[in-house]
């Protein structure tokens, strides 16, 4: 039996870094996901608390929210990034929240760009979403630049948004509207 073919990007205009595979996250991935979620750089850019367990990740992946999608980026046989798209419902069914992060040792390799590009292609071309939303800490300049390159705009500032490393930090509310 041979390994399945690497799925191509959803968007024909996308290009991924050599050796990168993006696929759906599964409960089997829970330990690897928990391992990189607990890295200091990853955790610093998210709302996650230290010492997330594989069981917590597994439960989340086994019981996804309605309309949610969780993808992982795999490189060198290691999960090196993840992204989630959580669709709103009711009168906000045209929107979804995006959350993502990259393994501490795999920054600046195009993995975040590939993950975000996949989710946006799915949102635009397969689900027909009009609005994507996210929050990002105001000091995360690399992430802000990535989001802006995909058309996200800052809509406001959440003052004292989260407690991180002993202090309150602000976050930008950003959104991308598909016209």
N, C-alpha and C positions, 0 to 999 in steps of 0.2 A: 504494500500500500504506500502511496506517495503523499507528501504533504500537500494540502490544498493550495491553490494558487493565491498569491497575494492580491487582495481586492484592490482595484484601481481607485483613485480619488473619485468622488461623486462628480465634481466639476472637471470637465475636460481641460479647463484652463489651469488647473492646479498642478503643482509639482512638489513632490516630497523629497526630503533629504535621502540620499542613498542609504538603503538598508532599513528605512522606517516603514512600519506597518501600523495602520490605524484600523481598529476593529472594535466591536461591541465589548464592553466589560462583562465578565461573567463571575459568578460566585467563586469559581476556582481561582480567580485573580486576587482574592481578598488579602492574602498575606503580603504579596508584592505591593499592592496598593497601600496597605497600612504601613509597610516599611518606608515607602517614600513620602507618605503623608506625614510621618513623624520626623522627617529631616528638618533641621532648623530653618533653612531658607524657604522650603515649601510652606511650612507651618506659619512663618512670619507673614506671608502674603495672603493668608486665608483666615477664616474665623475658627479654624480647628484648634482644639485643645491638645496639649501634649499627651502622648501615650494612647493614641487611638488604637483599638485592638482589631485584629483580623476578623473577629466575630462581629464587631459593629459594622465593618465594611461589608461583610458577607450578608448580614441581615438587610442592609440597605439595598444591595444588589439583588437579593432574592425577592424583595417587595418594593419594586420601583413605583414612584408616583405615577398616576395616570398621565400619559402624554410626555413622560420624561425619556431622555436618552442619555446613556452614559457610554462614552468611548474612551479607549486607552490607546496610547502610543507605545509601540514596542520597538526597541532597538537593541542590538547585541543580546537578544534573548532576555531582555529585562524590560519591565514596564517602566517607562521614563516620563510619562505624562498622562493626564486625564482631563476630560472636559465633560461637563454635564449641561444639558439643555432641559429646563423644566418649564413646560408649557402651562400657562395660566388657563383658567376656564371661565365660563360665563361671559360676561361683557368684556372680559380681558382675554378672550381666547385667541385674539390676534397677536398676543405677546408671549414671550418666553424669557426666562432668566438664564444667563450663561455664567458658569463658574468653571475655572480651570487652574491647573498648576503643572509645573515641570520639575522633574527630579533635579536636585541641587547640582549634580555633576553634568547635567545635559543642557544647561542654558546656552543661548546664542548659537544654536545649531539648526534653527528653523522648525523645531518641533511644535512650539506654540503657534506659529503661523500656520502650519499644516493642520493642527487640530481645529483652530478657530476657522480656518477656511472651509474645512469639512462641515462643521456645524452650520456655518452661514449658508453654504450651498444647499444643505438639507432643508434649512429653514426657508430659503428663498424658492428653491426649485421643487421641493417635494411636499412641504407642509403649507406653504403659502403664508408664512408669518409676515406681519407688517412691521413689528417692533421687537427688537432684542434689547434687553436691559442687563446691566451688570453694575457692581460696585467694585472699586479698586482703591486701595490706600493711596493717599495723595503723594506719598514718598516713593511709590513704585513706578519710577519714570520709564523703565523698560516696558512694563505692561501697558502703561498709558499710551506710549508711542505705538505699540502693536495695535491696540484697540483703535486708535485714531487712524491708522493706516487702512483699517477696514471700514472706515466711515462712522465710527462711534464718536459721539460728541458729548462733552460734559454738560449736564443739565443742572447740576447743583452740587453743593458740598454738604455732607452729613458731618456736622461738628461732633467731636468726641464719639465717633461711630463705634469704636471698639477699644477694649483694654488690651494692650499688647506690651509685653516686656516692662510692666510696671507703670505704664502711662497710657492716657487716652490718645487715640490717633484719629485723624479725620479721614474720610473717604469721599471720593467723587462718585456721584450717580451719573452713569454714562448710558447712552442709548444709541441705537442705530435704527433708522426708519428706512424701510424699503419703499420707494416711491412707485 
